[in-house]
């Protein structure tokens, strides 16, 4: 069976932007976003305040009208709230309503949170934990795998903002710093003077991922550094000054957005579907062994579209999760309980209950096992063996 070619005609419609407002503290980034909420050309604005603390106060701006999103400060809750706004924006767009606006204040705080999470994970690693036990001031080695995890979390949010069915705004701090080379040394000119460069204080690709990049400095007119637009052209190295800058003018006049605008068509690029499948079925959070075993079989279903290698990876992840659930950590948290630990627990429990049955007849994990389909081999039962990584 041949591969079917999939094509479509371009629409030519101006897409909704992801605006990056970055710059010095007190330059007006947050004020501009709050001021935009007064526009009669937009629908509801939702505001996510991340360690900035300005959301309540800026509601006093004349005409400002936005809803503050409550969150508990965890990445998971922040991501879920952004997804909730995304779905509301999609509903409003389908109903022909004015565009929903999402303002994230700020990307600097979000990336700082992910960096902190990365360093905390590194400190808990076996090698770093041992080094810190010997020397509390020892340098922490943060592996690339940990940074990749942080970047993936960041990109999950950025992709939602890039494809937002309305107008997305993210603020970030920016400042001029001394340029540093790959060896961590200052870059100098021919006279030995240190060169300066402008730094956006967030994940390094934020400026590239935004469709419009506006820089704001105290005492100066805002500048458009980059615009992915046919209508608003910015020459390389020649920022466009906007003396009377407002987000409303930038979006609806200079960019040419309208009620006909659509979100950018940017399907997420993935090497395989393993992680997406695990996330969709919430494998990481599941504690129900029977449900995990059902998912083990479902992964190989004809309707999943998964290839054999992806099924193998998913099943391996499920088997590791089953092992974790069936062999919980000991009280000291040093890894799964051994058979001896579990038998000892049975003895103690029976003694407390006054059961006279000999302890050596008790089985550590006796439970009914669901019968597997006749034409399939049953999933391997997780053992209580403790791996070197778990110890």
Beta strands, then each sheet from edge to edge (+ up, - down):
strand 1: 18-23
strand 2: 45-49
strand 3: 66-68
strand 4: 101-105
strand 5: 167-178
strand 6: 196-201
strand 7: 212-216
strand 8: 222-227
strand 9: 240-242
sheet 1: 3+ 2+ 4+ 5+ 1+ 7+ 8- 9+
sheet 2: 3+ 2+ 4+ 5+ 6-
end
